[in-house]
Amino acid sequence: MKDTNTIVNRSRRDFLGLVGKAGIGAALLRAAPLVGGVMATRSARAQSRGPARVVFVYTPDGAPNGLWLPSGSTLNVATQAYAGLEAICNFREVEVVGSGHGLARKCLGELRWSQDWTSDTIDQQVASVLGATTPYESYTVGVQTNPQEVIGRKSGDAVPVQNSPAAAYEQLFGGAPPTSDTAGFLARKQSVMDVNRAALAELKGRLGAFERETLEKHETALRQVEQRLVDSVNFEPAEGCDAPPWNAGGHATDGGEATPFLHTAELQSDVIVAALSCGLTNVMTLQLGWHQATWYGHDTNYGGDHHGSCHAASAADNAEMTNYLSRCVAYLVRRLMEADDPAAPGTKMIDNTVVVQVTDMGDGRDHSGGNGPNMIATRHPGFKQGTVSSGGNNLEVLEAVVEGLGLGMYKGTDADAHKIWPCAGGSVATELLA
């Protein structure tokens, strides 16, 4: 077996060589990340292999026991949001290792030798391989997260989570906004796409027809995302809409943000799909809240926050709030199903992207670890589709993700030779693999 560092370094050299042959300098790559994304897409095609991408999605506090896992093709109360997606979703209930409050980082893998202060979570480990030739090795966005309780670790340090879709979009696709621009990119005289277009204009004579066509598709998609973000920032609700009438019970609402949780999650999903399709990164993480789950459902019958549904409500109420989270994940999956994959013509993004749903508890009502909801949604050839199973633990699911993505050669306990730590000791949830 070849040394994995050699493999990764060779991939990076191949990519830089391709960029150099196209006459693209390092300064131009730094000025317009989209250029690097386009060239990374070309690099993947040049190697005659399809792209491989992954999005890890964290949902807090598990799910009420007995109300999440579907029964065959029949969805359960907490998974109703996946209606129409059953054919590509693999639902699995598992034992969550290290279940409980304040342990969310463990849902992304048992850290190497359990050394929190030196290790990477699984998203960062996978990114060290899949992100070798992309402008961003990985990127994490969130919805109403707490900076003191983020799920990712890089060399033992917490990976920052960007809670603002506008700021995430600006950071991924352009430079830093003016300090006086409270809405991010909105006050720029030129949009971030104009900046990228100006840089790419220099490449018109160097890019082939396919790259030009791909860029035009990117521009159209990014314009749509940008306009939606602009609309969300500029939106002025009609009279009475600043306090939607969903809270008929008069429950306290000061624990969450003014923007509906689901709406922010949808915007973050739009940014994720745009970043992946443009080749800016192959690894994204979406953190939906944090373990205290202080968010509210903007259109739910239950009027308290999610944490309250775990401890001061019925299992049915908790299931409704859990299904609200399922709506967030399902939106991302549907967007990936709709979007064409520029790196693999004739396919959709979901064909080459794996969505992995993880959690930090089994049943948040008692903080137990049993029957924790995990889910993999994809049409990637390494995975089965449309399965319902249970057994094993969440770390074995993560091992299956690594194997299904074709990264098994990178697993090992020698930190100098291997990029990915076998967090379940090499035990794999093979029921999820094709």
N, C-alpha and C positions, 0 to 999 in steps of 0.2 A: 504493500500500500504506500502511495506517495505521501510524503510529509505534507500536511494540510497547509502549513504556512507557505510552502513552495507553490501549492495550487492557487492559493489566494493571491500571492504576490505575482504569479504569472498572469492571472486574470487582470490584475490591475495594470501590469505592464502592457498587456495586449490592448486594453482599453486606451491607455495613454498613447500607445503607438498609433491606434486608429485615429485618435483626435489629432495627433501631430501630422499624420498624412493628409488630413483634411485641411491643414493650415490654420488650426484653431489654437490660439495662444492661451496660456493660463489666465491672463488678465481678462480675456473675454469670458472664459468659463466662470470666473468669480463675479463678473458684472451681471451675467444673466444665467442663473441656474438652469433655466429651461433649455439652454443650449446643451448643457451637460446631460440633461435628461434625454434630449433627442439623440445625442451621440451614444448614450448608454443603451438606448433602444436599438440603435444600429449595431452596437457591439454584440448584443444578445442574438440578433439575427445572423450576424457574421459567424457566430460559433455554432450555427445550425441547431440550436436548441431553444425550446420555448422558454419564456420567462417564468420565474417562480416568485410569488409574492405572498405575504401573510399579513393579516391584521388581527392583532390580539384585542379583544374587547372584554373589559372588566365590568361585571354587574355585581353590586354589593349584596351581602346578606342572604345569599342562596335563594331558596324558594320553599314555600310551605310543603311539607312532606305529603306526597300523594296527589298534589295538584299541578305538578309541572311536567313530568315525563308523559309523553303521549302513549296511547294504547294502540299499537300498530299504526295505522294511518289516521287514527282519530286523535286530534289534538286535545290537550288538557286545558283547564281553566287558565293557567298561567302561560300557556303557549299558543293561545288563540291567534296572536298577532302573526304567527308564521303561516297562516292560511295561504295556500297557493305555492308555498315554498317547500312543502314536505318532501318533494322528490330530490332535493339537493341537500337537505339538512340531515345531519347525523346527531340525534339526541342521545345523551348518555348520562345516567346518574352514577356518581362515584363517591367514594370517601374522600373528603377534602382534608388533606394532610395539613396540620397546623391550623385547624379551624378556629375562628374567634375574632374578636375585635382587635384592631391594631396589627394584624398579621397579613394584610392584603398582599404584601410583596411576595409571600410564599405561594400565592396562587399562580405566579409566573415561574415556579420552579424552586426546588430545594437548592439553595446556593452552594457553590463549591465548598466542600468540607464544612458547610454551615457557617462560613465566615462572612457575615453580612458586610463587614467593613472592607473587604477586598474583592468581592465577587460581582458578577453580572447576572441579571435575571434573564430568562430564556429569550425574551424579545431582543435583548442586546446581544446575546450570544449568537442567535440566528442572523442578526444584522451584521455581525462581524464577517459573515460569509456572503450573504445575499447583497449586502450594501457595499461590497468592495469597489464597485465601479459606478456607483450612483452619487450625485451631488450631496445627498444627505444619507448617511448610513441608516438612520432611523429617525422617526419623529413621533412625539406623543401629544395628543390633544385630549381635552377632557370637558366635562360638563359639571359645573359646580363642585369641583374637587377642592380638597383642603391641601395646601402646600406641605403641611406637616404629615400627611398620610398619602403619599403617592406610591404606586405599585411597582415602578421600575427602578432598577439599580444598575449603575455603571461604575465599575471599580469600587463598589461599596457605597457610592454616593447616590442620592436620590436623583432620578432623571426628571427634569422640570416638565410640568404639564401646562400646556397653553389652553386656558379656558375660553379665550375669545376667538371665535371663528375668523373675525376680521384680522386680528393680529396674527393668527396662524397663516392665513392666506398671504398677508403682507410679508411675513418672514420667509415663507416658502417661495414665493414668486417675485419678490422685489426686495428693495433695500428697506432700511428702517424709516418709519414715518417721521415727519417733522414733529418736534416736541410739542408744538402748539396744536397739533392735529389730534384731538381727543378721539376721533373715530377711526384712527389708523390711516389707511390709504386714501380716504375720501377727499382729503384736501390737496392731494397731489395734483399738479398741473397736468401731468401725464399719468395715465394708469400704469400699473405694473406691467400689463401686457404691452403697452407702448414701449416701455423700456426694453422688454425682451424682443419685441419686433425690430427695434432699432439695431440691437446687437445681431439679430439673425439676418438682417438685410445684408450684412457683410459676407454672409455665407451663401447667398443665393447662387453664386457661380460654382460653389464647391459641393453643395448638397444635390443629391439626385432627386428625380421626380417624386419618388416615394416619400422622402423626408419632407419635401415641400408640401405634399398633400397631407402628410401626418401633422405638420405644423398648423396647417389651416384648420384641421379638425380640433387640435388642441385649443387654438384661439377661440373657436366657436364655443367649445365647452367652458373655457375659462371665463369668457365674457358672460355666459349665463350664470356661473357661480358668482362672479363679481357683482352682477346686477342684483342678484338675490341678497347678497350681503349688504349692498348699498340700500336696498329697499328695507331690509330688516333694521338697519341703523336709523334710517330717516323716517320710519313708520310712526305716524302720530295716530293713536287709536281714537275712534269716535267717542263721544261723550258716554261715560258709563263703562267703557271697555278697559279702563285702567285697572278696574277690579272686576274681572269676569264673574258672572253670576253662578259659577259652578259650586261655590262654597255655600250651599244653602244651609248647612248646619252651623255656620258661623265659627268654624274652627280657626285657631290662630294661624296666620300665614307669614309671620316674620322670620321664619327659619330658612327661607329659600330666596333665590334671586327673582327679580321682577320678570325676566324673560322666561317663558314656559320651557321647562326642561327638555321636552320632546323637540321643540323647535330648534333649540341650540344643538341638540344631538343630530338633527337632520342637517343643519348647516355644517357641523364638523364632518359628517359623512360625505357631504359634497366636496369638502376640502380634501378628504382622504382619497376619494375616487379621482379627483383632478390630479393630485400629487402622484398617485400610482400610475395613472394613465399617461402622464407626461414624463414618466421615468425619473422623477426627482428622488424617489426612494422606492425600495421594495419591501420595507418593513414599517408598519404604522401600528401605534397602540392607541386605543380609545378607552379612556377611563370614565365610566359613567358614575359620577358621584364618588363617595368614599364610605367607609364602613359605618359611620353614624347616620348616613342616608337621610339628610335633612331636607331633601327636595320634596316638592309637592307635584301631584298629577294635575295638570291644568284643566282636564276635562273628565276626571274620574268621579265616580259616585262617592268614594271615600274622600273625606275632606282634610284629613291630617297628613303629616309627612310620612315617608316610607318607613322610617324608624318607628313611628307610632303604629303603623300597620303591623309591625312585627310584635309589638309588646302591649298594645292597647286596643286591639281590634280582633275581628274574627279571622279565621284562616281564609275565608272567601275575600275579605278586604285585602289581606296580605297578597293573595293570589292576583287580585286586580292590579295592585301596585307593581307586582312582579311582571305581569303582562304588559304594563306600561313600559317597563324596561325592554321587554321583548319587542315592543313596537319600535323602539330605538334601533335595536340590532337588525330587525327585519327590514327597516328602511335602508340600511347600509347594504344588506344582501341584495335587495331589489335594485338598488342603484348599480351595483356591480353586474347584475344580470342585464341591465339595460345598456350599459356602456360598451362600445366597441373597444377591443384591445389593439392599440396601434402597434404594439410589438409583435403581435401574432395575427396578421390579417385573416379575416374570416371567423375570428373567435370573439367572444365577449370577455370582459374582465374577470368574471366569475370562473371562467374556464382555467385561468392561470393564477387565481388568487384564492387563498384559504382564509376564511374567517373563523377565528377560534374564540369561543365564549368561555370565560373562566370566572370563578367566584371565590370568595374567601370563607364561605360557610356552607353547610348542608342546608339546615333550616335555621333561618335567622331568628325565629321565635324563641329558640332555646340555645342558639349558638353551637349546636351539635355539628358534627362533620359528616354524618351519613346522608346519602341520597342527594349529594350536591349536584346542581345542574351544570353540565358542560355541554357544549354543542360545537360541531364543526360543519360549516356550510361551504361547499365548493363543488366545482365540476372538474377539478384537477385530477388527472388520471391516476394519481397515487392513492386516492381515497375512494371508499365506497360512497354511495349516495342513497339517501332516503332510509336510513336505518334507525332503529330504536333499541337501545341496549342498556345494561347496567352491570356494575361490578368493577372491582379494582379501585384505583385511586386517581386523583387528578394529575399526578405526576406521570403516570403511565399514558395518559392522554397526550401530554406534552411530548413524551418520547415518540408517540405515534405521529405527531405533527412533524417532528424532525425527520422521521423515516419516510413519511408520505411525501415530503418535499424533496426527497432524494439526498438528504444531507447526512445520512448515517455514517459516511466515511469521516465526518468531522467530529464524531463523538469519541470521547475518551477521557481518561483521568490524568493524562500527562499535559499539563498546562502549556508546555512549550511546543507540543506537537498537535494539540487538538483545540478546536475552537468552542466546542459544545460539550458541556458537562452532562453525563448520563444521570439525570436527576432522580430517576426511579431505579437506579442500579442496572439499567439496561432492560428492565421489564417494560413491555410495550402493549398497549391496548390494540391488539391486532385486529379486533372486530371492526375497527374503523378504517383499516387499510384495504386497498383493492388487491 
